[in-house]
Amino acid sequence: MTPEAEGFLRRAIALAAASRADGDAPFGSLLVGPDGNVLAEDHNTTHSENNISFHPELKLAVWAAQHLTPEVAAGTTMYTSCQPCEMCTGALARSGLGKVVFALSNDQLNGLKTTGGFTDVPLEGPALYDEARVPLDGFYN
């Protein structure tokens, strides 16, 4: 890892610390453009904005999809204090960003938790394939 990349990761960690100081969960992220300039940065605001989806990775993925061309997005790197969760990973895949670099893995994060994680929601399916496929037929062609 380059010293420049380490600096960006340290900035993500500082954003996480600021988020915790503000009463939110301690996560921070920044998006660096192909030229090495910081395009946007954010931190977790799930508590202060009362929105469970306001993770910084998700917010920056949405910002990128709204403000960057696909070519520029593909050349970006997101630096984030922790490995993105499944929700954020899905958003990142759809945003077209080039790469994500994280400080803590999900396993490392879970090792720091003393109260446990989220409980799994039971999923049931697939079902009604012939009916469910009708609105999708041809959409991805």
Backbone as CSV, one residue per row, in Angstrom:
resi,resn,N_x,N_y,N_z,CA_x,CA_y,CA_z,C_x,C_y,C_z
1,MET,0.846,-1.173,0.000,0.000,0.000,0.000,0.893,1.238,0.000
2,THR,0.529,2.202,-0.823,1.333,3.418,-0.931,1.092,4.330,0.267
3,PRO,2.026,5.215,0.551,1.807,6.201,1.616,0.564,7.071,1.356
4,GLU,0.305,7.364,0.086,-0.883,8.145,-0.253,-2.165,7.388,0.101
5,ALA,-2.202,6.103,-0.222,-3.371,5.277,0.112,-3.538,5.179,1.625
6,GLU,-2.436,5.030,2.350,-2.509,5.006,3.809,-3.080,6.313,4.351
7,GLY,-2.718,7.418,3.736,-3.258,8.710,4.149,-4.760,8.791,3.941
8,PHE,-5.234,8.251,2.819,-6.676,8.245,2.567,-7.400,7.345,3.576
9,LEU,-6.819,6.199,3.898,-7.422,5.324,4.903,-7.443,6.000,6.270
10,ARG,-6.377,6.719,6.593,-6.350,7.449,7.868,-7.436,8.530,7.900
11,ARG,-7.700,9.155,6.773,-8.786,10.137,6.707,-10.133,9.450,6.941
12,ALA,-10.333,8.259,6.361,-11.575,7.511,6.587,-11.731,7.173,8.067
13,ILE,-10.641,6.793,8.715,-10.685,6.482,10.142,-10.997,7.744,10.947
14,ALA,-10.435,8.880,10.554,-10.741,10.147,11.236,-12.218,10.514,11.079
15,LEU,-12.771,10.270,9.895,-14.201,10.512,9.690,-15.033,9.599,10.595
16,ALA,-14.580,8.354,10.777,-15.271,7.424,11.676,-15.234,7.937,13.118
17,ALA,-14.089,8.433,13.535,-13.962,8.968,14.891,-14.868,10.185,15.087
18,ALA,-14.937,11.052,14.079,-15.813,12.222,14.156,-17.277,11.799,14.205
19,SER,-17.619,10.756,13.465,-18.983,10.244,13.473,-19.363,9.772,14.868
20,ARG,-18.472,9.039,15.500,-18.746,8.574,16.870,-18.860,9.749,17.829
21,ALA,-18.003,10.740,17.682,-18.069,11.917,18.549,-19.388,12.664,18.384
22,ASP,-19.981,12.574,17.203,-21.273,13.216,16.937,-22.458,12.359,17.365
23,GLY,-22.200,11.158,17.907,-23.271,10.297,18.372,-23.739,9.269,17.363
24,ASP,-23.053,9.154,16.260,-23.408,8.161,15.246,-22.449,6.981,15.321
25,ALA,-22.760,5.944,14.556,-21.878,4.780,14.502,-20.539,5.189,13.876
26,PRO,-19.433,4.601,14.330,-18.095,5.046,13.921,-17.612,4.479,12.594
27,PHE,-18.150,5.025,11.513,-17.734,4.601,10.176,-17.577,5.821,9.291
28,GLY,-16.524,5.834,8.468,-16.268,6.947,7.561,-15.683,6.470,6.250
29,SER,-15.950,7.238,5.198,-15.494,6.867,3.853,-15.193,8.111,3.034
30,LEU,-14.305,7.961,2.059,-14.073,9.021,1.097,-13.862,8.419,-0.275
31,LEU,-14.165,9.208,-1.286,-14.070,8.768,-2.669,-13.012,9.600,-3.363
32,VAL,-12.020,8.911,-3.913,-10.893,9.561,-4.567,-11.018,9.340,-6.070
33,GLY,-10.884,10.417,-6.817,-11.010,10.352,-8.261,-9.780,9.796,-8.936
34,PRO,-9.874,9.566,-10.241,-8.747,9.012,-10.997,-7.486,9.871,-10.918
35,ASP,-7.659,11.165,-10.678,-6.514,12.079,-10.591,-5.915,12.160,-9.193
36,GLY,-6.487,11.414,-8.230,-5.961,11.409,-6.870,-6.567,12.444,-5.950
37,ASN,-7.528,13.216,-6.448,-8.193,14.220,-5.610,-9.416,13.632,-4.935
38,VAL,-9.675,14.071,-3.713,-10.862,13.630,-2.992,-12.086,14.286,-3.621
39,LEU,-13.026,13.466,-4.075,-14.247,13.956,-4.714,-15.357,14.199,-3.705
40,ALA,-15.450,13.339,-2.700,-16.500,13.454,-1.689,-16.102,12.601,-0.494
41,GLU,-16.631,12.963,0.657,-16.421,12.157,1.851,-17.663,12.249,2.718
42,ASP,-17.844,11.236,3.560,-19.034,11.207,4.403,-18.778,10.275,5.574
43,HIS,-19.693,10.304,6.525,-19.621,9.405,7.670,-21.011,8.881,7.962
44,ASN,-21.077,7.918,8.840,-22.341,7.288,9.192,-23.261,8.297,9.877
45,THR,-24.518,8.326,9.461,-25.516,9.190,10.099,-26.812,8.432,10.369
46,THR,-26.692,7.132,10.644,-27.884,6.317,10.864,-28.671,6.755,12.088
47,HIS,-27.986,7.194,13.125,-28.686,7.626,14.341,-29.180,9.065,14.223
48,SER,-28.311,9.970,13.821,-28.685,11.393,13.795,-29.756,11.698,12.755
49,GLU,-29.799,10.916,11.666,-30.822,11.143,10.644,-31.920,10.077,10.682
50,ASN,-31.836,9.192,11.683,-32.858,8.169,11.900,-33.172,7.397,10.620
51,ASN,-32.092,6.941,9.953,-32.243,6.196,8.707,-31.212,5.071,8.703
52,ILE,-31.690,3.838,8.787,-30.772,2.697,8.899,-29.882,2.514,7.676
53,SER,-30.204,3.158,6.569,-29.408,2.989,5.348,-28.321,4.045,5.179
54,PHE,-28.193,4.970,6.089,-27.249,6.070,5.896,-25.825,5.711,6.321
55,HIS,-25.317,4.633,5.718,-23.911,4.258,5.857,-23.111,5.123,4.887
56,PRO,-21.878,5.482,5.226,-21.127,6.364,4.327,-20.839,5.736,2.964
57,GLU,-20.607,4.434,2.920,-20.332,3.778,1.641,-21.544,3.872,0.715
58,LEU,-22.728,3.652,1.274,-23.953,3.738,0.484,-24.193,5.172,0.024
59,LYS,-24.009,6.125,0.920,-24.229,7.528,0.547,-23.267,7.973,-0.554
60,LEU,-22.007,7.526,-0.487,-21.053,7.906,-1.528,-21.317,7.167,-2.838
61,ALA,-21.800,5.928,-2.767,-22.165,5.207,-3.992,-23.309,5.916,-4.702
62,VAL,-24.294,6.363,-3.941,-25.416,7.112,-4.527,-24.905,8.423,-5.109
63,TRP,-24.051,9.122,-4.381,-23.498,10.398,-4.872,-22.765,10.176,-6.192
64,ALA,-21.949,9.135,-6.249,-21.181,8.854,-7.464,-22.103,8.562,-8.639
65,ALA,-23.134,7.765,-8.403,-24.065,7.429,-9.483,-24.805,8.659,-9.997
66,GLN,-25.009,9.628,-9.134,-25.725,10.846,-9.524,-24.817,11.904,-10.150
67,HIS,-23.525,11.901,-9.797,-22.657,13.009,-10.183,-21.491,12.658,-11.107
68,LEU,-21.192,11.386,-11.273,-20.031,11.017,-12.080,-20.461,10.274,-13.340
69,THR,-19.713,10.474,-14.393,-19.937,9.675,-15.591,-19.468,8.246,-15.302
70,PRO,-19.960,7.276,-16.034,-19.493,5.898,-15.808,-17.972,5.760,-15.971
71,GLU,-17.397,6.513,-16.884,-15.953,6.435,-17.114,-15.170,6.958,-15.905
72,VAL,-15.603,8.083,-15.351,-14.921,8.634,-14.178,-15.140,7.720,-12.973
73,ALA,-16.378,7.252,-12.763,-16.679,6.365,-11.635,-15.782,5.130,-11.660
74,ALA,-15.563,4.572,-12.832,-14.745,3.361,-12.959,-13.294,3.597,-12.547
75,GLY,-12.857,4.833,-12.558,-11.482,5.154,-12.176,-11.324,5.595,-10.737
76,THR,-12.408,5.541,-9.948,-12.343,6.000,-8.566,-11.934,4.885,-7.616
77,THR,-11.506,5.313,-6.434,-11.242,4.390,-5.334,-11.932,4.932,-4.101
78,MET,-12.703,4.074,-3.436,-13.300,4.441,-2.158,-12.405,3.901,-1.057
79,TYR,-12.080,4.755,-0.112,-11.350,4.362,1.082,-12.329,4.431,2.237
80,THR,-12.411,3.351,2.999,-13.417,3.292,4.046,-12.842,2.637,5.299
81,SER,-13.350,3.063,6.441,-12.797,2.607,7.714,-13.058,1.129,7.978
82,CYS,-14.122,0.580,7.426,-14.453,-0.840,7.594,-14.940,-1.421,6.275
83,GLN,-14.801,-2.710,6.139,-15.309,-3.412,4.965,-16.801,-3.135,4.821
84,PRO,-17.268,-2.784,3.635,-18.690,-2.498,3.451,-19.571,-3.699,3.778
85,CYS,-20.719,-3.413,4.373,-21.698,-4.455,4.676,-22.349,-4.929,3.367
86,GLU,-23.214,-5.919,3.469,-23.857,-6.464,2.273,-24.717,-5.418,1.563
87,MET,-25.420,-4.569,2.319,-26.243,-3.525,1.700,-25.359,-2.580,0.881
88,CYS,-24.280,-2.151,1.488,-23.392,-1.215,0.808,-22.663,-1.875,-0.358
89,THR,-22.293,-3.132,-0.208,-21.629,-3.847,-1.291,-22.513,-3.905,-2.523
90,GLY,-23.805,-4.133,-2.324,-24.744,-4.136,-3.449,-24.813,-2.781,-4.130
91,ALA,-24.859,-1.720,-3.340,-24.895,-0.373,-3.909,-23.606,-0.055,-4.648
92,LEU,-22.476,-0.480,-4.098,-21.190,-0.222,-4.750,-21.114,-0.928,-6.092
93,ALA,-21.616,-2.148,-6.165,-21.604,-2.883,-7.428,-22.431,-2.162,-8.485
94,ARG,-23.534,-1.566,-8.080,-24.413,-0.876,-9.024,-23.914,0.526,-9.379
95,SER,-23.056,1.100,-8.551,-22.585,2.464,-8.784,-21.496,2.556,-9.835
96,GLY,-20.807,1.440,-10.099,-19.745,1.449,-11.092,-18.405,1.954,-10.599
97,LEU,-18.235,2.066,-9.275,-16.949,2.525,-8.752,-15.859,1.520,-9.075
98,GLY,-14.628,2.015,-9.154,-13.520,1.173,-9.576,-13.007,0.214,-8.535
99,LYS,-12.860,0.683,-7.278,-12.215,-0.149,-6.271,-12.585,0.376,-4.894
100,VAL,-12.570,-0.525,-3.907,-12.770,-0.159,-2.504,-11.589,-0.678,-1.701
101,VAL,-11.036,0.188,-0.864,-9.947,-0.177,0.039,-10.456,0.071,1.454
102,PHE,-10.371,-0.951,2.327,-10.900,-0.787,3.676,-9.847,-1.086,4.728
103,ALA,-10.045,-0.497,5.922,-9.104,-0.689,7.017,-9.410,-1.961,7.797
104,LEU,-10.600,-2.085,8.361,-10.983,-3.257,9.140,-11.861,-4.182,8.318
105,SER,-11.631,-5.489,8.428,-12.513,-6.453,7.779,-13.762,-6.639,8.635
106,ASN,-14.780,-7.259,8.054,-15.987,-7.553,8.825,-15.679,-8.499,9.981
107,ASP,-14.804,-9.459,9.769,-14.422,-10.370,10.856,-13.723,-9.609,11.984
108,GLN,-12.829,-8.694,11.626,-12.160,-7.893,12.649,-13.160,-7.022,13.401
109,LEU,-14.098,-6.422,12.667,-15.130,-5.598,13.299,-15.966,-6.436,14.258
110,ASN,-16.398,-7.608,13.810,-17.206,-8.473,14.682,-16.430,-8.902,15.919
111,GLY,-15.123,-9.045,15.806,-14.292,-9.389,16.953,-14.233,-8.277,17.989
112,LEU,-14.497,-7.053,17.583,-14.491,-5.911,18.505,-15.832,-5.721,19.207
113,LYS,-16.868,-6.372,18.703,-18.214,-6.217,19.279,-18.360,-7.120,20.501
114,THR,-18.848,-6.549,21.589,-19.090,-7.342,22.794,-20.570,-7.664,22.970
115,THR,-21.427,-7.021,22.193,-22.871,-7.219,22.344,-23.452,-8.087,21.244
116,GLY,-22.635,-8.626,20.378,-23.139,-9.441,19.278,-23.494,-8.584,18.086
117,GLY,-23.871,-9.245,17.021,-24.219,-8.537,15.790,-25.718,-8.511,15.580
118,PHE,-26.090,-8.245,14.361,-27.498,-8.236,13.997,-27.998,-9.669,13.863
119,THR,-29.256,-9.874,14.189,-29.832,-11.198,13.997,-30.205,-11.367,12.530
120,ASP,-30.063,-12.590,12.031,-30.424,-12.867,10.645,-31.938,-12.893,10.489
121,VAL,-32.420,-12.328,9.411,-33.833,-12.387,9.078,-34.037,-13.615,8.204
122,PRO,-34.964,-14.497,8.581,-35.195,-15.688,7.758,-35.685,-15.298,6.358
123,LEU,-35.094,-15.905,5.352,-35.503,-15.689,3.966,-36.177,-16.952,3.453
124,GLU,-37.211,-16.783,2.674,-37.935,-17.927,2.128,-38.145,-17.701,0.643
125,GLY,-37.827,-18.659,-0.172,-37.984,-18.532,-1.611,-36.914,-19.332,-2.307
126,PRO,-36.885,-19.405,-3.561,-37.741,-18.694,-4.514,-39.114,-19.348,-4.643
127,ALA,-40.059,-18.575,-5.146,-41.422,-19.060,-5.351,-42.051,-18.293,-6.511
128,LEU,-43.018,-18.873,-7.145,-43.798,-18.248,-8.217,-42.930,-17.758,-9.375
129,TYR,-41.965,-18.569,-9.772,-41.037,-18.179,-10.827,-41.752,-17.718,-12.095
130,ASP,-42.706,-18.495,-12.586,-43.363,-18.149,-13.858,-44.055,-16.792,-13.790
131,GLU,-44.607,-16.425,-12.655,-45.267,-15.132,-12.509,-44.250,-14.007,-12.265
132,ALA,-43.274,-14.301,-11.437,-42.302,-13.271,-11.047,-41.382,-12.864,-12.190
133,ARG,-41.151,-13.764,-13.126,-40.239,-13.443,-14.225,-40.869,-12.539,-15.270
134,VAL,-42.199,-12.455,-15.341,-42.883,-11.690,-16.391,-42.433,-10.225,-16.415
135,PRO,-42.437,-9.491,-15.300,-41.997,-8.096,-15.384,-40.513,-7.935,-15.708
136,LEU,-39.740,-8.999,-15.509,-38.300,-8.936,-15.754,-37.881,-9.331,-17.155
137,ASP,-38.711,-10.125,-17.825,-38.350,-10.610,-19.161,-37.971,-9.450,-20.078
138,GLY,-36.755,-9.508,-20.615,-36.272,-8.506,-21.551,-35.680,-7.260,-20.928
139,PHE,-35.821,-7.073,-19.625,-35.314,-5.847,-18.999,-33.802,-5.741,-19.061
140,TYR,-33.105,-6.840,-18.875,-31.639,-6.820,-18.825,-30.981,-7.139,-20.163
141,ASN,-31.734,-7.078,-21.244,-31.164,-7.344,-22.566,-30.696,-6.070,-23.215
